[in-house]
Amino acid sequence: MKLNYRRTILIGFAFMAISAFWQMYDSIIPLILKNTFELGETWTGVIMAADNVLALFLLPLFGVWSDRTNSKLGRRSPFIYVGMVLSIAFLMLLTVADAPGKLPLFIGILFLLLLSMSLYRSPAVALMPDLTPPPLRSKGNAVINLMGAVGFIYALIMIKILGGDAKERPSYFPLFAVIGALMLLSVIVLAITVHEKSLLAKVNEECAAAGISMDPTPETPSFTPAGERAPMPKPVVRSLIMILLSVAFWYIAYNAVTTAFSRYATEVWDIGSGYADCLLIASAVAVVSYLPIGILSGKTGRKKMILIGVVTMAVSYAALFFFTKYHISAVLFFALIGFGWAAINVNSLPMVVDMCEAEDIGRFTGYYYTFSMAAQVFTPIASGALLEHVSYRTLFPYSVVFMILAFITMQFVRHGDSKPLEKKSLLEHFDAGD
């Protein structure tokens, strides 16, 4: 059984749009808050944290809601279509409120924009495991992450071309328009090519022909005859809790570095804007590693690849602590961080959703994002306090500690791993495309 790359790429258009939006949002909204409305760093930070706080509550809510939806379009598609169209509308309305004296209007539209994005984020991410056989979900998640990287790069290029000089308060209408155009293109592609219900029936037929189930964990119960859902077995619950804690720990570690490294590089290494090269190397290595890691994970197992990623990142963070000034060899460790993050990122969501029934993928996707978002709310505050009140040199030890915690909690995860597909004939062992 092989991954249907065409189908997975088309599904990935939703995630591509999400990635492009958030890259633009994180880059431009703080500039508007500072230059248009003259807000200080504290209030800007509070407003910028609102999306993560909202996500803690809304992503599981909409994930569960989509699980329980049974429309002609499917479970996820109505949320994706409505959420994306509303997001495009509110994004363009935001340019109207980008003017001095209109802060309440700007905040109101921004809230509706974040609400609209939350409406379809969990359903959009859940669509890939919905339409991908369990053994192929790591490989599928690698393709989805590559599509996200395309959206990320598109947004960076558009920001460079259309972002203007922030000090002169440029009009962001052209930039918002091209991001909105990508989102509109994505929803059109999805509507034309990804017919959720018919594709789900086809995937179920493919799984039946291969002798595998869309509910990959044998211990996970199905519906009882009366229609009541039996409780999840305690061993599976324990694995779920442990991997969600691991998700929180490695996001705490990783996000601390990505958000504070610019300040660290200035204060400790004295390299100014050169810090961007280190982060760019990490991102580039992660992007080129996604697909190879997805393929390798199907052969070696997801848990093993995650543990390799966790150890690689912990060792790299520990090594960077000993750099008292910038040296070109530091780039090597950032490259290893990119590889480690790819190994974790490709496999963690598939492990979580493979612990549930097919009917609960949206809810479990929401759980995953709740823990990752909670980490991204917590870590800028905690690591920032250490940077300010202890020393900037606490940054990398802080990340090492949480990577070690993630390694420990992953030892207790016993479910959600991938099992290599059996070859039906000797010739299939020579199929390099599998």
MARTI-549373 format. One line per 4 residues: number of its first residue (from 0); for each residue x negated, y, z of N, C-alpha, C. Coordinates in steps of 0.02 Angstrom, whole numbers, plus 50000, padded with zeros to 5 digits. Layout:
N
NUM) X/Y/Z/X/Y/Z/X/Y/Z ~ ...
// end
This chain:
434
0) 49958/49940/50000/50000/50000/50000/49956/50062/50000 ~ 49971/50109/49956/49931/50169/49949/49973/50231/49967 ~ 49937/50283/49988/49971/50347/50000/49992/50377/49934 ~ 50053/50401/49931/50077/50437/49872/50053/50510/49878
4) 49997/50524/49847/49965/50590/49854/50009/50646/49826 ~ 50040/50633/49769/50083/50685/49739/50139/50704/49787 ~ 50172/50654/49816/50227/50668/49862/50201/50704/49924 ~ 50143/50684/49949/50116/50715/50010/50096/50787/49997
8) 50066/50800/49939/50047/50869/49922/50109/50914/49917 ~ 50162/50888/49886/50223/50928/49881/50253/50942/49950 ~ 50253/50892/49994/50276/50902/50062/50233/50955/50096 ~ 50167/50955/50080/50120/51001/50111/50130/51074/50094
12) 50172/51089/50044/50185/51159/50027/50214/51197/50087 ~ 50254/51163/50128/50282/51197/50187/50227/51217/50235 ~ 50179/51172/50247/50125/51187/50293/50077/51239/50264 ~ 50068/51238/50198/50028/51289/50165/50056/51359/50178
16) 50123/51365/50172/50155/51430/50185/50148/51450/50258 ~ 50155/51402/50303/50148/51416/50375/50077/51442/50390 ~ 50026/51409/50362/49957/51428/50375/49942/51498/50348 ~ 49966/51512/50288/49956/51578/50259/49988/51632/50301
20) 50049/51619/50324/50084/51669/50366/50045/51683/50430 ~ 50024/51630/50466/49992/51642/50531/49924/51675/50524 ~ 49888/51660/50470/49824/51695/50460/49836/51769/50449 ~ 49886/51786/50408/49903/51857/50398/49927/51888/50463
24) 49971/51853/50499/50000/51879/50561/49945/51894/50612 ~ 49900/51847/50623/49848/51856/50674/49799/51911/50654 ~ 49791/51924/50589/49743/51975/50567/49773/52045/50565 ~ 49836/52050/50543/49865/52116/50528/49908/52144/50584
28) 49948/52103/50617/49993/52129/50669/49955/52166/50724 ~ 49897/52141/50749/49860/52179/50800/49838/52248/50774 ~ 49821/52252/50709/49801/52317/50681/49859/52365/50680 ~ 49919/52340/50663/49978/52383/50662/49993/52407/50733
32) 49991/52362/50781/50006/52381/50850/49956/52433/50876 ~ 49894/52426/50856/49842/52473/50880/49844/52539/50842 ~ 49847/52537/50775/49838/52597/50735/49904/52635/50722 ~ 49958/52599/50716/50022/52633/50704/50054/52655/50770
36) 50054/52610/50819/50090/52624/50882/50043/52641/50940 ~ 49978/52640/50927/49927/52661/50975/49932/52624/51042 ~ 49946/52558/51038/49948/52517/51098/49877/52496/51117 ~ 49866/52489/51183/49801/52467/51207/49792/52392/51197
40) 49732/52368/51213/49716/52298/51203/49761/52252/51245 ~ 49779/52274/51305/49819/52231/51350/49888/52219/51321 ~ 49923/52273/51301/49990/52264/51274/49989/52231/51206 ~ 49937/52245/51167/49930/52210/51103/49923/52135/51115
44) 49882/52117/51165/49873/52046/51182/49937/52014/51205 ~ 49976/52051/51245/50040/52024/51270/50087/52009/51211 ~ 50092/52056/51165/50137/52046/51108/50112/51990/51063 ~ 50047/51986/51054/50019/51934/51011/50026/51865/51042
48) 50032/51862/51109/50041/51797/51142/50114/51774/51140 ~ 50159/51819/51118/50230/51803/51119/50247/51744/51076 ~ 50212/51736/51019/50228/51680/50974/50213/51613/51008 ~ 50158/51611/51046/50141/51549/51081/50190/51535/51138
52) 50212/51587/51173/50259/51578/51227/50327/51554/51200 ~ 50350/51586/51145/50412/51564/51114/50407/51492/51090 ~ 50348/51475/51064/50339/51407/51037/50347/51354/51091 ~ 50328/51370/51152/50334/51321/51207/50406/51296/51214
56) 50453/51340/51201/50524/51322/51211/50559/51305/51146 ~ 50542/51342/51092/50581/51335/51031/50561/51276/50988 ~ 50496/51260/50985/50475/51206/50941/50505/51138/50962 ~ 50504/51120/51026/50539/51058/51044/50614/51061/51031
60) 50644/51120/51044/50716/51128/51034/50735/51115/50962 ~ 50701/51148/50915/50718/51139/50844/50696/51070/50818 ~ 50644/51041/50849/50624/50974/50831/50679/50924/50847 ~ 50706/50929/50908/50761/50884/50929/50823/50897/50888
64) 50838/50960/50875/50898/50978/50836/50894/50947/50766 ~ 50835/50951/50736/50828/50921/50669/50833/50845/50671 ~ 50809/50814/50726/50817/50741/50733/50891/50721/50731 ~ 50933/50763/50760/51004/50747/50767/51047/50772/50709
68) 51014/50803/50660/51050/50829/50602/51059/50775/50549 ~ 51118/50773/50518/51130/50726/50465/51169/50762/50410 ~ 51134/50799/50369/51167/50838/50316/51153/50805/50248 ~ 51186/50831/50197/51175/50806/50129/51103/50816/50107
72) 51071/50867/50136/51002/50882/50118/50951/50842/50158 ~ 50975/50809/50211/50930/50772/50255/50926/50804/50323 ~ 50877/50782/50363/50870/50808/50431/50829/50872/50434 ~ 50773/50873/50398/50725/50929/50405/50739/50986/50355
76) 50761/50968/50295/50766/51017/50241/50808/51078/50258 ~ 50868/51071/50290/50907/51131/50305/50869/51181/50349 ~ 50831/51156/50397/50792/51200/50441/50735/51234/50402 ~ 50704/51196/50358/50649/51223/50318/50674/51278/50271
80) 50729/51264/50235/50755/51313/50187/50778/51377/50223 ~ 50819/51369/50274/50847/51428/50310/50791/51466/50345 ~ 50746/51429/50378/50692/51462/50415/50645/51501/50370 ~ 50627/51472/50312/50581/51506/50267/50613/51567/50235
84) 50676/51562/50214/50710/51619/50183/50717/51676/50234 ~ 50738/51660/50295/50744/51712/50346/50676/51743/50362 ~ 50624/51701/50365/50557/51726/50380/50533/51775/50326 ~ 50547/51759/50264/50527/51805/50209/50564/51871/50216
88) 50629/51868/50231/50669/51930/50238/50644/51973/50295 ~ 50632/51943/50353/50609/51983/50411/50538/52007/50401 ~ 50497/51968/50366/50428/51990/50352/50429/52055/50311 ~ 50471/52057/50261/50475/52118/50219/50506/52176/50257
92) 50556/52161/50300/50586/52214/50341/50536/52244/50390 ~ 50486/52205/50408/50436/52229/50455/50398/52290/50428 ~ 50391/52294/50362/50356/52351/50333/50396/52416/50343 ~ 50462/52410/50347/50504/52469/50358/50492/52498/50427
96) 50479/52453/50476/50470/52475/50545/50398/52494/50561 ~ 50353/52487/50512/50282/52505/50523/50273/52580/50515 ~ 50297/52616/50566/50292/52689/50565/50293/52714/50637 ~ 50257/52768/50652/50257/52795/50720/50328/52810/50744
100) 50343/52794/50806/50408/52807/50835/50458/52751/50825 ~ 50439/52699/50789/50485/52644/50775/50465/52579/50810 ~ 50430/52586/50866/50406/52526/50901/50463/52479/50922 ~ 50518/52505/50952/50573/52459/50970/50600/52420/50911
104) 50609/52454/50853/50632/52420/50793/50581/52368/50770 ~ 50517/52386/50773/50464/52340/50752/50464/52278/50796 ~ 50469/52287/50861/50469/52230/50907/50531/52186/50896 ~ 50588/52217/50883/50650/52180/50871/50644/52136/50809
108) 50619/52166/50754/50612/52128/50692/50559/52074/50701 ~ 50505/52091/50737/50452/52042/50749/50479/51981/50787 ~ 50522/51993/50836/50553/51938/50874/50594/51893/50828 ~ 50634/51924/50784/50675/51885/50737/50631/51846/50687
112) 50575/51877/50668/50528/51843/50623/50498/51781/50657 ~ 50477/51789/50720/50448/51732/50756/50500/51678/50769 ~ 50562/51698/50781/50616/51651/50791/50628/51611/50726 ~ 50626/51645/50670/50637/51612/50605/50580/51563/50590
116) 50518/51583/50606/50462/51538/50595/50467/51476/50639 ~ 50489/51486/50701/50497/51429/50747/50552/51382/50723 ~ 50602/51409/50689/50659/51369/50666/50636/51312/50621 ~ 50585/51324/50580/50567/51272/50531/50498/51242/50542
120) 50461/51265/50592/50392/51240/50600/50390/51166/50618 ~ 50425/51145/50671/50426/51074/50690/50457/51031/50636 ~ 50515/51050/50608/50543/51009/50553/50497/51003/50493 ~ 50461/51057/50476/50415/51054/50419/50358/51005/50432
124) 50331/51007/50492/50275/50962/50509/50300/50890/50515 ~ 50362/50881/50540/50390/50814/50548/50407/50781/50482 ~ 50412/50821/50428/50432/50793/50364/50380/50744/50337 ~ 50315/50757/50349/50264/50711/50324/50270/50642/50356
128) 50270/50636/50423/50279/50568/50451/50346/50537/50435 ~ 50398/50578/50426/50463/50552/50405/50457/50513/50339 ~ 50417/50539/50293/50414/50513/50224/50348/50478/50209 ~ 50313/50457/50262/50249/50422/50253/50248/50359/50295
132) 50232/50301/50267/50226/50240/50308/50176/50250/50364 ~ 50190/50224/50424/50146/50235/50482/50072/50222/50471 ~ 50051/50168/50437/49979/50157/50430/49944/50210/50388 ~ 49982/50249/50350/49953/50299/50305/49960/50370/50331
136) 49983/50379/50393/49997/50446/50417/49934/50487/50432 ~ 49880/50456/50452/49818/50494/50462/49793/50521/50395 ~ 49795/50479/50343/49775/50501/50277/49823/50556/50252 ~ 49888/50546/50265/49937/50597/50246/49926/50662/50283
140) 49909/50658/50348/49897/50718/50387/49834/50754/50362 ~ 49786/50717/50336/49726/50748/50306/49746/50790/50246 ~ 49790/50763/50204/49813/50800/50145/49852/50863/50166 ~ 49894/50856/50217/49932/50913/50242/49885/50967/50268
144) 49832/50947/50304/49784/50996/50329/49746/51030/50272 ~ 49733/50993/50219/49702/51024/50160/49748/51076/50129 ~ 49812/51061/50126/49860/51110/50101/49862/51171/50147 ~ 49857/51160/50212/49854/51216/50259/49792/51258/50247
148) 49736/51225/50230/49675/51262/50215/49682/51306/50153 ~ 49719/51281/50103/49732/51321/50043/49771/51384/50062 ~ 49822/51376/50104/49860/51435/50127/49817/51483/50166 ~ 49774/51457/50209/49728/51497/50250/49682/51539/50205
152) 49652/51506/50155/49606/51540/50110/49643/51591/50067 ~ 49702/51573/50043/49742/51620/50004/49755/51684/50044 ~ 49775/51676/50108/49789/51734/50150/49726/51777/50160 ~ 49669/51744/50171/49606/51782/50181/49589/51823/50119
156) 49597/51793/50060/49582/51828/49998/49629/51887/49988 ~ 49694/51877/50002/49742/51931/49994/49729/51988/50044 ~ 49709/51969/50105/49693/52020/50155/49634/52062/50131 ~ 49584/52028/50103/49524/52063/50078/49542/52111/50021
160) 49586/52088/49976/49604/52129/49918/49654/52184/49935 ~ 49704/52168/49976/49761/52213/49987/49764/52242/50057 ~ 49718/52221/50101/49722/52243/50171/49706/52316/50181 ~ 49667/52345/50135/49651/52416/50141/49606/52431/50200
164) 49598/52495/50214/49558/52518/50270/49605/52529/50329 ~ 49597/52488/50381/49642/52491/50439/49643/52560/50472 ~ 49586/52595/50469/49582/52661/50502/49626/52712/50467 ~ 49641/52700/50403/49682/52747/50365/49756/52728/50365
168) 49775/52678/50404/49844/52653/50409/49872/52640/50339 ~ 49847/52589/50304/49872/52575/50237/49942/52547/50239 ~ 49976/52548/50183/50040/52514/50177/50027/52439/50169 ~ 50058/52400/50213/50049/52328/50209/50103/52294/50167
172) 50144/52334/50133/50197/52305/50092/50169/52258/50038 ~ 50116/52278/50000/50090/52231/49949/50065/52166/49979 ~ 50030/52171/50036/50004/52110/50068/50060/52065/50092 ~ 50110/52096/50126/50167/52056/50150/50205/52025/50091
176) 50207/52062/50035/50244/52038/49976/50211/51976/49947 ~ 50144/51975/49943/50111/51917/49913/50113/51856/49960 ~ 50114/51869/50026/50123/51814/50073/50195/51788/50068 ~ 50242/51834/50065/50312/51814/50056/50323/51777/49991
180) 50287/51798/49938/50293/51764/49873/50269/51691/49878 ~ 50214/51680/49914/50190/51611/49924/50241/51570/49962 ~ 50271/51600/50013/50322/51564/50051/50383/51548/50008 ~ 50403/51597/49965/50460/51585/49920/50444/51530/49870
184) 50383/51533/49842/50362/51480/49796/50364/51411/49830 ~ 50342/51409/49892/50341/51346/49929/50410/51318/49939 ~ 50458/51360/49958/50525/51335/49971/50558/51314/49905 ~ 50542/51347/49850/50569/51327/49785/50541/51259/49764
188) 50475/51250/49773/50443/51186/49756/50473/51130/49797 ~ 50482/51142/49862/50512/51091/49906/50583/51075/49884 ~ 50622/51126/49869/50692/51115/49850/50698/51075/49785 ~ 50652/51086/49738/50655/51054/49673/50627/50982/49675
192) 50574/50973/49714/50537/50909/49709/50545/50862/49769 ~ 50560/50889/49828/50563/50847/49888/50636/50838/49908 ~ 50668/50786/49880/50737/50771/49898/50735/50721/49956 ~ 50742/50748/50015/50726/50711/50076/50761/50644/50081
196) 50826/50643/50071/50864/50580/50081/50844/50526/50031 ~ 50837/50544/49968/50819/50494/49918/50748/50470/49928 ~ 50703/50516/49948/50633/50496/49961/50628/50450/50021 ~ 50669/50465/50073/50669/50422/50133/50691/50351/50115
200) 50742/50346/50074/50765/50279/50053/50710/50243/50014 ~ 50674/50281/49973/50619/50251/49933/50563/50227/49979 ~ 50545/50268/50029/50491/50250/50075/50511/50188/50115 ~ 50573/50185/50136/50597/50125/50172/50592/50063/50129
204) 50607/50070/50065/50600/50013/50019/50527/49992/50012 ~ 50482/50042/50008/50411/50028/50002/50385/49992/50065 ~ 50408/50015/50123/50387/49983/50186/50414/49912/50190 ~ 50476/49902/50170/50505/49835/50172/50467/49788/50126
208) 50448/49812/50067/50411/49771/50020/50342/49752/50047 ~ 50312/49798/50087/50246/49786/50115/50249/49749/50182 ~ 50310/49738/50207/50318/49702/50270/50300/49742/50331 ~ 50308/49809/50328/50294/49851/50386/50356/49891/50403
212) 50357/49920/50464/50415/49956/50489/50400/50030/50495 ~ 50450/50072/50486/50442/50143/50497/50442/50159/50572 ~ 50459/50112/50614/50451/50118/50687/50390/50076/50706 ~ 50331/50106/50709/50269/50067/50710/50252/50035/50777
216) 50279/50059/50833/50261/50033/50898/50310/49979/50919 ~ 50290/49916/50922/50337/49863/50938/50372/49872/51004 ~ 50336/49904/51053/50366/49910/51119/50416/49967/51123 ~ 50418/50008/51070/50466/50063/51070/50534/50035/51052
220) 50585/50043/51095/50649/50010/51083/50689/50044/51028 ~ 50732/50006/50998/50779/50034/50949/50846/50046/50984 ~ 50896/50065/50946/50962/50077/50975/50991/50012/51004 ~ 51023/50018/51059/51059/49961/51087/51123/49951/51047
224) 51154/49892/51052/51216/49880/51013/51270/49932/51026 ~ 51271/49958/51087/51324/50007/51103/51308/50077/51078 ~ 51249/50084/51048/51230/50150/51023/51192/50191/51074 ~ 51182/50164/51134/51144/50199/51185/51070/50186/51174
228) 51030/50237/51180/50958/50228/51171/50927/50201/51235 ~ 50891/50146/51228/50857/50117/51285/50798/50160/51305 ~ 50779/50160/51369/50723/50201/51391/50657/50178/51360 ~ 50612/50224/51350/50546/50207/51324/50508/50166/51376
232) 50475/50112/51357/50438/50072/51406/50384/50113/51441 ~ 50371/50097/51503/50324/50136/51544/50254/50138/51513 ~ 50228/50083/51484/50161/50088/51453/50158/50139/51396 ~ 50213/50144/51357/50214/50193/51302/50219/50264/51330
236) 50259/50272/51382/50264/50338/51415/50196/50360/51441 ~ 50160/50312/51471/50094/50329/51498/50047/50350/51442 ~ 50049/50314/51387/50006/50333/51330/50025/50401/51303 ~ 50091/50415/51299/50114/50479/51274/50090/50536/51318
240) 50097/50528/51383/50075/50580/51430/50000/50592/51423 ~ 49962/50538/51419/49889/50544/51416/49866/50578/51352 ~ 49897/50562/51295/49875/50594/51234/49897/50667/51231 ~ 49955/50682/51260/49977/50753/51262/49931/50794/51307
244) 49909/50764/51362/49859/50798/51404/49794/50808/51366 ~ 49775/50757/51327/49714/50763/51287/49721/50820/51236 ~ 49779/50824/51204/49792/50878/51157/49782/50946/51191 ~ 49810/50954/51251/49803/51016/51287/49730/51030/51303
248) 49693/50979/51326/49623/50989/51346/49579/51009/51287 ~ 49586/50974/51228/49541/50993/51174/49562/51059/51141 ~ 49626/51078/51145/49645/51144/51121/49619/51199/51168 ~ 49619/51185/51233/49592/51233/51281/49518/51245/51266
252) 49481/51191/51252/49410/51197/51238/49397/51234/51172 ~ 49431/51211/51119/49419/51238/51053/49441/51311/51046 ~ 49501/51325/51071/49529/51393/51065/49489/51444/51105 ~ 49459/51422/51161/49417/51468/51200/49359/51493/51158
256) 49328/51448/51120/49271/51468/51079/49293/51510/51020 ~ 49346/51490/50986/49367/51527/50926/49390/51598/50944 ~ 49420/51607/51002/49445/51674/51021/49392/51718/51053 ~ 49341/51688/51085/49292/51728/51124/49223/51730/51091
260) 49212/51691/51039/49144/51686/51013/49120/51752/50984 ~ 49163/51792/50956/49141/51857/50929/49110/51900/50984 ~ 49143/51900/51042/49116/51938/51099/49052/51905/51126 ~ 49052/51838/51130/48994/51802/51154/48933/51816/51109
264) 48944/51814/51043/48889/51825/50996/48861/51895/51003 ~ 48904/51943/51017/48881/52012/51026/48843/52022/51091 ~ 48871/51995/51146/48842/52007/51212/48781/51964/51226 ~ 48781/51901/51204/48727/51855/51222/48676/51848/51165
268) 48700/51837/51104/48654/51826/51048/48636/51890/51010 ~ 48674/51944/51021/48661/52008/50990/48657/52002/50913 ~ 48707/51969/50884/48706/51962/50810/48763/52000/50777 ~ 48804/52035/50814/48857/52075/50784/48904/52034/50741
272) 48917/52058/50680/48966/52025/50637/48941/51959/50608 ~ 48877/51942/50621/48850/51879/50596/48884/51819/50626 ~ 48923/51829/50680/48958/51773/50711/49006/51739/50661 ~ 49032/51777/50614/49081/51750/50567/49051/51693/50526
276) 48986/51696/50512/48954/51642/50473/48959/51576/50510 ~ 48950/51576/50576/48954/51515/50616/49024/51485/50612 ~ 49075/51527/50621/49144/51503/50619/49163/51481/50549 ~ 49136/51515/50498/49151/51496/50429/49122/51427/50414
280) 49061/51414/50438/49031/51348/50427/49073/51294/50460 ~ 49096/51306/50521/49138/51257/50556/49202/51244/50517 ~ 49234/51297/50492/49296/51290/50455/49284/51253/50389 ~ 49229/51269/50355/49215/51238/50290/49201/51163/50298
284) 49163/51145/50349/49149/51074/50361/49213/51037/50379 ~ 49256/51069/50419/49320/51037/50437/49361/51023/50375 ~ 49364/51071/50330/49405/51064/50269/49380/51006/50226 ~ 49315/51002/50215/49288/50949/50171/49290/50881/50207
288) 49299/50881/50273/49299/50818/50311/49369/50788/50317 ~ 49421/50828/50307/49489/50804/50320/49505/50738/50284 ~ 49497/50738/50218/49517/50680/50179/49473/50619/50193 ~ 49406/50626/50193/49364/50568/50211/49380/50539/50279
292) 49393/50582/50328/49410/50558/50394/49478/50523/50394 ~ 49526/50551/50356/49591/50518/50351/49586/50448/50323 ~ 49543/50440/50271/49533/50374/50241/49497/50328/50291 ~ 49445/50354/50322/49406/50313/50369/49447/50292/50430
296) 49492/50336/50452/49533/50321/50510/49579/50262/50498 ~ 49601/50253/50436/49643/50197/50420/49606/50131/50425 ~ 49540/50133/50423/49500/50073/50427/49472/50060/50497 ~ 49454/50114/50532/49421/50106/50598/49469/50116/50656
300) 49525/50150/50645/49572/50166/50698/49570/50239/50718 ~ 49628/50265/50736/49633/50337/50753/49599/50354/50818 ~ 49610/50313/50869/49582/50327/50935/49506/50331/50932 ~ 49475/50285/50896/49403/50285/50891/49378/50348/50857
304) 49412/50371/50804/49391/50432/50770/49400/50493/50814 ~ 49455/50494/50852/49465/50550/50898/49410/50553/50950 ~ 49393/50496/50978/49340/50494/51029/49273/50515/51000 ~ 49259/50495/50938/49198/50518/50905/49199/50594/50898
308) 49257/50621/50879/49263/50694/50873/49254/50730/50939 ~ 49284/50703/50992/49279/50734/51058/49205/50734/51082 ~ 49171/50678/51075/49101/50674/51096/49058/50721/51054 ~ 49070/50723/50989/49031/50767/50944/49038/50840/50965
312) 49100/50861/50980/49111/50930/50999/49082/50946/51068 ~ 49089/50899/51115/49062/50910/51182/48986/50918/51180 ~ 48952/50874/51142/48880/50877/51136/48859/50943/51102 ~ 48896/50963/51052/48880/51025/51016/48889/51086/51060
316) 48943/51089/51098/48953/51145/51145/48898/51146/51197 ~ 48879/51088/51222/48825/51085/51273/48760/51110/51243 ~ 48745/51090/51181/48683/51112/51149/48682/51188/51139 ~ 48739/51216/51118/48742/51288/51105/48732/51329/51169
320) 48748/51301/51226/48737/51336/51289/48663/51354/51298 ~ 48618/51312/51273/48546/51322/51283/48516/51371/51234 ~ 48556/51397/51187/48532/51450/51143/48540/51517/51178 ~ 48486/51545/51201/48489/51610/51235/48490/51667/51184
324) 48471/51652/51122/48478/51700/51067/48493/51661/51004 ~ 48516/51695/50954/48537/51661/50893/48477/51631/50856 ~ 48486/51570/50833/48437/51536/50791/48475/51500/50736 ~ 48445/51496/50677/48479/51467/50620/48502/51395/50634
328) 48468/51360/50679/48487/51291/50694/48555/51287/50729 ~ 48579/51343/50757/48645/51343/50788/48699/51326/50737 ~ 48687/51343/50674/48736/51328/50622/48750/51253/50617 ~ 48698/51213/50629/48707/51140/50626/48759/51117/50677
332) 48756/51146/50737/48803/51125/50789/48874/51150/50774 ~ 48880/51207/50741/48946/51230/50720/48974/51185/50664 ~ 48929/51160/50622/48951/51112/50571/48977/51048/50604 ~ 48942/51025/50656/48964/50966/50693/49031/50979/50729
336) 49040/51040/50753/49104/51058/50785/49160/51053/50733 ~ 49148/51077/50673/49198/51072/50620/49216/51000/50604 ~ 49165/50956/50600/49177/50885/50588/49217/50855/50645 ~ 49197/50869/50707/49231/50842/50765/49304/50864/50769
340) 49316/50928/50753/49385/50953/50755/49427/50921/50701 ~ 49398/50908/50643/49435/50874/50590/49453/50803/50612 ~ 49406/50768/50644/49418/50699/50667/49476/50697/50718 ~ 49480/50748/50759/49533/50752/50809/49599/50772/50776
344) 49596/50824/50735/49657/50854/50708/49694/50809/50660 ~ 49657/50770/50621/49688/50726/50572/49727/50670/50607 ~ 49703/50648/50665/49730/50588/50696/49776/50598/50755 ~ 49775/50657/50786/49812/50666/50849/49888/50667/50838
348) 49912/50706/50790/49985/50707/50778/50011/50639/50756 ~ 49978/50604/50709/50003/50537/50693/50006/50489/50752 ~ 49958/50494/50798/49961/50451/50857/50022/50466/50899 ~ 50038/50531/50906/50096/50550/50947/50161/50525/50915
352) 50170/50538/50850/50234/50519/50819/50240/50444/50809 ~ 50184/50408/50810/50188/50335/50803/50207/50301/50868 ~ 50218/50340/50920/50242/50311/50983/50318/50315/50989 ~ 50350/50342/50938/50423/50351/50942/50457/50316/50884
356) 50523/50313/50887/50563/50289/50832/50566/50342/50777 ~ 50583/50319/50717/50588/50366/50661/50638/50421/50675 ~ 50690/50406/50715/50742/50455/50731/50718/50511/50777 ~ 50659/50502/50808/50636/50550/50858/50573/50588/50837
360) 50554/50584/50774/50491/50615/50753/50491/50690/50765 ~ 50547/50724/50753/50550/50796/50764/50539/50814/50837 ~ 50570/50775/50882/50561/50788/50954/50489/50779/50975 ~ 50458/50725/50952/50389/50712/50972/50340/50762/50940
364) 50356/50785/50879/50317/50839/50850/50322/50902/50893 ~ 50382/50915/50920/50390/50971/50966/50350/50963/51029 ~ 50346/50902/51056/50304/50890/51115/50231/50907/51100 ~ 50208/50884/51042/50139/50897/51022/50124/50972/51021
368) 50169/51010/50990/50158/51082/50985/50168/51117/51052 ~ 50210/51091/51096/50218/51121/51161/50152/51119/51200 ~ 50118/51062/51199/50056/51056/51236/49999/51095/51203 ~ 49997/51096/51136/49945/51134/51103/49955/51209/51112
372) 50018/51232/51110/50032/51303/51120/50022/51324/51192 ~ 50040/51281/51239/50028/51296/51310/49954/51306/51322 ~ 49913/51265/51290/49840/51271/51297/49817/51339/51270 ~ 49847/51361/51214/49826/51423/51183/49853/51485/51219
376) 49902/51475/51263/49923/51529/51308/49877/51532/51368 ~ 49858/51474/51394/49818/51470/51455/49745/51491/51444 ~ 49714/51465/51390/49642/51470/51385/49614/51541/51374 ~ 49647/51585/51336/49619/51653/51331/49617/51688/51398
380) 49666/51674/51441/49668/51705/51507/49614/51676/51552 ~ 49610/51609/51555/49563/51576/51600/49491/51588/51578 ~ 49477/51575/51514/49408/51585/51491/49389/51659/51491 ~ 49438/51703/51476/49425/51775/51478/49407/51799/51547
384) 49440/51772/51598/49425/51791/51667/49354/51771/51685 ~ 49333/51712/51663/49264/51689/51676/49214/51733/51640 ~ 49228/51751/51578/49183/51794/51540/49175/51862/51574 ~ 49231/51888/51597/49230/51956/51626/49201/51958/51695
388) 49219/51910/51738/49202/51914/51809/49143/51870/51830 ~ 49123/51823/51787/49065/51781/51804/49008/51794/51755 ~ 49015/51769/51694/48963/51780/51644/48988/51756/51576 ~ 48963/51788/51523/48979/51764/51456/48951/51695/51444
392) 48900/51677/51482/48868/51611/51473/48913/51554/51498 ~ 48970/51570/51527/49015/51516/51550/49056/51487/51492 ~ 49054/51519/51433/49098/51499/51379/49089/51426/51358 ~ 49027/51407/51341/49016/51339/51317/49023/51286/51372
396) 48998/51298/51433/49012/51249/51486/49086/51239/51499 ~ 49125/51292/51495/49197/51288/51502/49226/51240/51451 ~ 49205/51246/51389/49231/51202/51336/49207/51130/51345 ~ 49145/51122/51368/49120/51054/51380/49162/51018/51433
400) 49179/51054/51487/49218/51024/51541/49285/50998/51515 ~ 49319/51038/51474/49385/51017/51450/49379/50962/51397 ~ 49324/50961/51359/49314/50905/51313/49302/50840/51351 ~ 49266/50843/51406/49256/50784/51448/49322/50760/51476
404) 49364/50807/51498/49431/50787/51523/49472/50754/51468 ~ 49467/50780/51406/49503/50749/51350/49477/50678/51337 ~ 49411/50668/51342/49383/50602/51332/49409/50553/51385 ~ 49415/50577/51447/49439/50534/51502/49512/50515/51491
408) 49555/50564/51475/49626/50549/51467/49638/50505/51406 ~ 49596/50511/51354/49605/50469/51294/49591/50395/51309 ~ 49553/50381/51362/49539/50311/51379/49602/50274/51400 ~ 49653/50311/51422/49715/50281/51446/49769/50278/51393
412) 49753/50298/51331/49801/50295/51276/49796/50226/51243 ~ 49850/50189/51247/49851/50120/51222/49898/50110/51163 ~ 49932/50163/51141/49982/50157/51088/49971/50212/51037 ~ 49999/50202/50977/49996/50252/50924/49936/50246/50878
416) 49894/50196/50890/49836/50187/50846/49858/50155/50780 ~ 49817/50165/50729/49833/50136/50664/49805/50066/50658 ~ 49839/50025/50620/49816/49957/50606/49803/49952/50531 ~ 49743/49930/50512/49728/49925/50440/49778/49880/50405
420) 49800/49901/50346/49847/49861/50306/49811/49799/50279 ~ 49844/49743/50283/49815/49682/50256/49817/49683/50180 ~ 49763/49660/50149/49761/49654/50076/49797/49590/50055 ~ 49838/49595/50004/49876/49537/49981/49834/49490/49938
424) 49781/49516/49909/49739/49474/49868/49667/49496/49875 ~ 49621/49453/49853/49550/49469/49858/49533/49531/49816 ~ 49566/49539/49759/49551/49595/49715/49566/49662/49748 ~ 49616/49664/49794/49634/49727/49825/49579/49753/49870
428) 49533/49710/49893/49478/49733/49934/49429/49777/49895 ~ 49434/49774/49828/49389/49814/49787/49423/49878/49763 ~ 49481/49893/49791/49519/49952/49770/49492/50013/49807 ~ 49448/50050/49776/49416/50107/49809/49464/50164/49822
432) 49521/50165/49788/49568/50220/49799/49611/50212/49860 ~ 49608/50154/49892/49652/50142/49949/49623/50173/50011
// end
